[in-house]
Amino acid sequence: MPITPQPGIMQIALYKGGQSTLPGHPDVLKLSSNESPWGPSPEVGPALAQAAQTLNRYPSTDHAALRAAIAEVYGLDAERVICGVGSDEVLQFAAQCYAGPGDEVIYTEHGFAMYPIFANAVGAAPVKVAERERRVDVDAILAACTERTALVFVTNPGNPTGTTLPEAELVRLAEGLPERALLIVDGAYDEFAAERDVGLRLAERDNVLATRTFSKLFGLGGLRIGWGYGPAAVIEVLNRVRQPFNLSQVQLAAAEAAVRDQAFAREVQAETLVQRARLTEGLQALGIACDESEANFVLARFADEAEAGACDEALREVGIIVRRVTGYGFPEALRMTVGRPEEVDRLLSALSRFKGAA
Ligand SMILES: *Cc1c(COP(=O)(O)O)cnc(C)c1O
């Protein structure tokens, strides 16, 4: 018998991140990974320097200080917060603890590419459910549930759609799921939505886990910190598979400083909404369709795949990288991260030249 990976592993295609360089362009504008153009809070630098003083010491295993800060800021029970290497790690814990061979893991048509990877990694079957007009369809999810459904992943706001479901719809989903299924509300873009903290409120139920991240609004994608909030019983289970030292003291210190600087977070949030409105209006004025986004990116829809491809090429020629989202079911669209005012200007003028030349 040759050395053989576990069932499901070979179904996983390697994840492709957003490109960050373009040969020959010194001044690349990267709008492909929904990173914050504003960077992290100014409080993060000093916190990192301080943490660097004690790198010979192992970090805290229980993340008590960071969990307390999160609980204080969001009005939560610190005992029900779990921190991970990005929210990705918390999502992975959930798959590892609650799904396995013979189980089904539901995700939606335009949902995050990591969900089927997490399902395959534990030998469960990923089940993709159709969305309706780029919006999660609760009835379709409920219809797809079986006694084998272990997990249901929903992104709210969606990536790359930028759309949300009203809280009542998510409540209806949680209430309608089979008894053994855990609903995961991935709130990576929650801070940019009109209705905030929906996942955290849902996580007061015994079958909902909410996840949040420091990678987007807080500008710390490079450090890898995220967290989850859920019923005590679920968090207790997830902590069993979490490595005791999964987060370094550098990560813990940066995240705590970032979450405590709510003034900075609110500024970034407000400015993102202003620039998002400018980008949306600019696209629409150029005849490029897009939904009202509730995230820090806009999904620009072109006439067809050929036009989206040509636009992507034209942007690259002037040093701008956006994201093709063919793998998310949108061959005709490009996902564009909301940048600083001058970056939005640069993107819109490049798009205008593209449209003018077409
Ligand atoms: C960016 C993103 C995340 C965040 O991942 P981290 O591991 O916290 O960096 C989670 N879910 C979705 C849908 C995302 O787009």
The ligand as an SDF file (V2000), in Angstrom:
LIG
                    3D

 15 15  0  0  0  0  0  0  0  0999 V2000
  -11.0880   37.7410    4.1430 C   0  0  0  0  0  0  0  0  0  0  0  0
  -12.1080   36.7550    4.5380 C   0  0  0  0  0  0  0  0  0  0  0  0
  -12.0040   36.0760    5.7420 C   0  0  0  0  0  0  0  0  0  0  0  0
  -10.9180   36.4240    6.7090 C   0  0  0  0  0  0  0  0  0  0  0  0
   -9.9730   35.4640    6.7740 O   0  0  0  0  0  0  0  0  0  0  0  0
   -8.8170   35.6110    7.8500 P   0  0  0  0  0  0  0  0  0  0  0  0
   -8.3730   34.2160    7.9780 O   0  0  0  0  0  0  0  0  0  0  0  0
   -9.4520   36.1230    9.1100 O   0  0  0  0  0  0  0  0  0  0  0  0
   -7.8200   36.5400    7.2790 O   0  0  0  0  0  0  0  0  0  0  0  0
  -12.9790   35.1710    6.0890 C   0  0  0  0  0  0  0  0  0  0  0  0
  -14.0330   34.9440    5.2830 N   0  0  0  0  0  0  0  0  0  0  0  0
  -14.1780   35.6020    4.1260 C   0  0  0  0  0  0  0  0  0  0  0  0
  -15.3730   35.3640    3.2980 C   0  0  0  0  0  0  0  0  0  0  0  0
  -13.2160   36.5160    3.7120 C   0  0  0  0  0  0  0  0  0  0  0  0
  -13.3440   37.1450    2.5450 O   0  0  0  0  0  0  0  0  0  0  0  0
  1  2  1  0
  2  3  1  0
  2 14  2  0
  3  4  1  0
  3 10  2  0
  4  5  1  0
  5  6  1  0
  6  7  2  0
  6  8  1  0
  6  9  1  0
 10 11  1  0
 11 12  2  0
 12 13  1  0
 12 14  1  0
 14 15  1  0
M  END
$$$$
